[in-house]
Amino acid sequence: MANAPEVYVNGRYLPADQPQVSFFDWGFQFGDGVYEVISTWQGVMFRLDDYLDRLDASMHAAWLDPGLSRAQWREAVIEVTRRSGLRDAGTKIIVSRGAQPPGTNDLRLCRPNVFIAASPYMFLGTEAQRDSGIRLMIAHQRGMPADTLDPRYKHISRLQYNLARIEAAEAGHDDLVWLSHDGYVQEAPRSNLFAVRDGVLYTPAAGVLHGITRMTFCELARELGIPVEVRPLTAFDLFVADEVFTCSTSGAALAVREVSGRPVRQAVPGVITRRLQEAYWRIRAEGRHGTPVYPG
Ligand SMILES: Cc1ncc(COP(=O)(O)O)c(C=O)c1O
């Protein structure tokens, strides 16, 4: 049973309906911050340390240091999830730049704020989309180049992402993928991308967030004897693929049935997509890489 939602704010657990963030926090004002979403299924959190490693990398590269040890991060993430009472949850961490002390104008003097909250587990696709696949659009916007904002930052500056999502929806598509400025496929606003051709699993090599689900799918493919190639892909590779799917912490694989109007060749979900999706949920049920949230 879900309990009244609480938010961890810098070491305190506050009711979710109380204000938690200052108007002057740069995270609120300008999207200056980084985040993670960690999932719990049937009371077991998945790959907690891998998400915390990625958070650590984003924070370090962004000069954000709220001063928590690994043990304190683990404790806070587990505790806020436990307090939610949810057995299937997504626990979001946000580390924002904070506000600079009054009378100063030096970003280095900001004290970062840490917010953590658990919400009911969310699938990116609706039930119908999970059954029949999604219609994916190649966006006209280009992905952020690594020399502007490396996509490996998991950051909260999402205007570009949201504009593209609204545009895709307005155009009658369910999701979109970006190309890089030199024409290579990158990722979707909330997920990584895979294509299958002649039994080989492909995923773009560069210009992408290093998704934990992408990493898990590559590991599972190798275990299942499916060859994996992490290499540059173009839109053409998606048009001629046997299977295409996106993947994220929110529901793992989501099969694609159409790419910018071209039907994907194999019926949804394709054979390899299904094998990987089943393997993913199997290892989760077995507790592999798992941290139990509830005692006993
Ligand atoms: C831009 C982007 N790419 C990929 C992903 C998938 O990453 P993960 O599998 O770690 O959820 C996300 C998740 O939010 C994302 O925002």
The ligand as an SDF file (V2000), in Angstrom:
LIG
                    3D

 16 16  0  0  0  0  0  0  0  0999 V2000
   18.3080   10.8780  -22.9300 C   0  0  0  0  0  0  0  0  0  0  0  0
   18.1610    9.5130  -22.3100 C   0  0  0  0  0  0  0  0  0  0  0  0
   18.7350    8.4450  -22.9180 N   0  0  0  0  0  0  0  0  0  0  0  0
   18.6160    7.2120  -22.4040 C   0  0  0  0  0  0  0  0  0  0  0  0
   17.9000    6.9670  -21.2330 C   0  0  0  0  0  0  0  0  0  0  0  0
   17.7780    5.5590  -20.6840 C   0  0  0  0  0  0  0  0  0  0  0  0
   18.6420    5.3920  -19.5980 O   0  0  0  0  0  0  0  0  0  0  0  0
   18.3610    4.2920  -18.4750 P   0  0  0  0  0  0  0  0  0  0  0  0
   18.3290    2.9760  -19.1430 O   0  0  0  0  0  0  0  0  0  0  0  0
   19.5280    4.4170  -17.5460 O   0  0  0  0  0  0  0  0  0  0  0  0
   17.0540    4.6470  -17.8580 O   0  0  0  0  0  0  0  0  0  0  0  0
   17.3010    8.0600  -20.5570 C   0  0  0  0  0  0  0  0  0  0  0  0
   16.5540    7.8370  -19.3200 C   0  0  0  0  0  0  0  0  0  0  0  0
   16.0310    8.7450  -18.7320 O   0  0  0  0  0  0  0  0  0  0  0  0
   17.4460    9.3530  -21.1120 C   0  0  0  0  0  0  0  0  0  0  0  0
   16.9070   10.4210  -20.4990 O   0  0  0  0  0  0  0  0  0  0  0  0
  1  2  1  0
  2  3  1  0
  2 15  2  0
  3  4  2  0
  4  5  1  0
  5  6  1  0
  5 12  2  0
  6  7  1  0
  7  8  1  0
  8  9  2  0
  8 10  1  0
  8 11  1  0
 12 13  1  0
 12 15  1  0
 13 14  2  0
 15 16  1  0
M  END
$$$$
